[in-house]
């Protein structure tokens, strides 16, 4: 658990980047407004987490799942966010599958290369032994 209340805040650099991405060019935001948005986002995340945790506990689980979070968002009366969140979750899952597939392919290729190198070394050793015998 967090030692200080400030430890529960989202990183200010992340919040600043998000704010910059959604505002049009040339729009400035005061430090107070940025701090207010940051604190609000942190409170929202903590509240959503707490609601999702309550849902998981009702189902006698200790692990929060995506469905717990989505149900919590609905319970918090932010149901207009559900479809975009479901789409984002699906995109995340697709990205994770692609990463896993790429990692598996890379691992397989590395194993094949190592196997070929091992064969070449063994063939080289056999050739050396043949020269010694002759």
N, C-alpha and C positions, 0 to 999 in steps of 0.2 A: 504494500500500500504506500501511498505517497507520504513523505515525511512532512512536507509543507504544502499549504493550499496552492501555491504557485506551481508546484510540480504537476498539478492536474490541468494546467493550461496547455492549449495546443501551441506548438512552436510559432513564434511571431513571424518568422520568415515564410513559413508555409501559408499563413493567413495573408500576409502582405502579397505573396505571389498570386493567391486566389483572387484577392480583391483587384489586383492589377489586371488579371486576365478577363474579368467580367466588366470592368469599367471601360468606356470608350477612351481613346487617346485624348490627352489634354485635360482629363478630369483629375483633379487632385483630391486627396482625402487627408483630413487633419489627423494628427497623432491620437487625439481623443477619440475620433470616430473609429480609427483602426483598432484602438484598444477596446472600445465598446463592442465592435464586431468580433474581435478575438475572444473576449470574455463570453459573449452570447453564444458563439460557436462551441466553446468549451462546455458551457452549461448544457447546451442542447445535446452534445455527445454524452455527457455524464447522465443526463436524464433518460436518453434513449437506451443507454447501456443498463441503467437501473430497471427500466420497464422490461427490457428483453430478459434480464436476469430473473425478474419475478415470473415471467412466462415460463422460463426454463425450470425454475423451482416448482411451479405448479405441476409441471410434467415430470417431476422427480428426476431432473437432470442437473448436472453441474456445468455442463458445457453449453455455451450459447451457440446457436446455429443461425444461419442467414434467415431462416423462416421465423425464428424468435424475434430478430431485429425487424423484419418486415411487419410482423404482427404488432410489435411495439409501436412502430411508426403509425400504423392504422389506429391503434388504441390511443395514441397521443393526438389523434385527429389531424394527421398530416397525410390523409389517404390520397390526396392529389399527387403526392410524391411517389406513391407505390409503383406505378408503371415505369417511370424513369429509373427508379431504383432497381426494379426487376431486370430492365434492359441492361443497366450498368453491371449488375451481378452476372448476367449471362455473358456479357462481353468479357468480364474478368475471367470467368470459367473457361471460355474459349481461348483466351490468351494464355492461361495457365496450362491448358492441354497442349497448345502449340509449343510452349516453352519446354514442357516435359518431353514432347515428341522430338524436339530439336536436341535436347540433352541426351535422350536415349540414342538417337542416331549418332551423335558425336561420340558417345561412349562405345557404341558398337564399332564405329570406324576406327577408333583408337585401339580397341581390342584386336581388330583385324590387322592393323599395321604392326602391332606388337607381335602378333602371331607370325606374320610374314618375316619380321626381323629375326625372330627366334629360329624359324626354319632356315633362314639364310646363314645364321651363325652356326647352326648344327651342320648344314651342308658344307660350310667352310671348314669346320673342324674335321669332318669326315674326309674331306679332300686333303687336308694337312696330314692326317693319319696315313692316308694312302701313299703320299709322297714319302713319308718316313719308312713305310714298309718296303717300298721299292728301293 
